[in-house]
Amino acid sequence: MKIKVINPNTTESMTEKIGAAARGVAAQGTTIVATSPAMGPVSIEGHYDEAVSVLGLLEEIRTGEADGCDGYVIACFGDPGLLAAREIARGPVLGIAEAAMHAASMIAAGFTIVTTLERTRGIARQLVEAYGMARLCRNIRATDLAVLDLEREGSAARITIVEECRRALKEDHADAIVLGCAGMADLSAEIAREIGAPVVEGVTAAVKLVEALVGLGLQTSKIGELAFPLPKAYRGAVRGFAPGGA
Ligand code: 5HY
């Protein structure tokens, strides 16, 4: 099977890191295609960044459909454009936040999300509510790291994240940690060893869940809300996105 893992921001080093993490857990027979859009923000750290990133993401889904991809991962903890992507995809589309929370809910009685900037906590909180995880999410902690701090060689990001995870175990009584940024995709095993608790990372969780869904022969339902968009004209710079080629 072929799974397309899309980094909706346009920082190549992060896309490479995400692709390596995905390939590290992919089953034999699963091909991982890791991409990021040609247009969009270099990092997604708020509602505006997220909104602007969605068109580039959807373009990657469109090309994935033409290339026969069996499923998709949206590798950004805000799960930007998730439902729109599901409308235009045949196969399963998972966001890393949704995948990570569901995985954590199956191995722990409660988890804490450890994310980047303080201002993105609200986005994570909205997703916790949307995914029905409020009962299990003990807290959402921000390290106040910028997303691209995770890309800087020699940054203290890893230590900062480990310290916040330790506080989560002690103060929130979390039984597991959910890492709240795709840029942390290379850190989960190391952090789990250091803190002695399960650390769920969304890119790898999403890849395995997409594999499972495709293996079950499950695709995105096209009989209701997530049916293909209605054919109509689009005007101006987005005219090429018109559904049904109208
Ligand atoms: C992410 N931003 O996973 C989110 C993390 C965040 O560019 N990739 C980004 O802090 O929302």
Residues whose N, C-alpha, C, O or C-beta is under 5 A from the ligand:
A	BS01	5HY	N9 S43 I44 E45 A75 C76 F77 G78 T116 L117 T120 V147 G180 C181 A182 G183
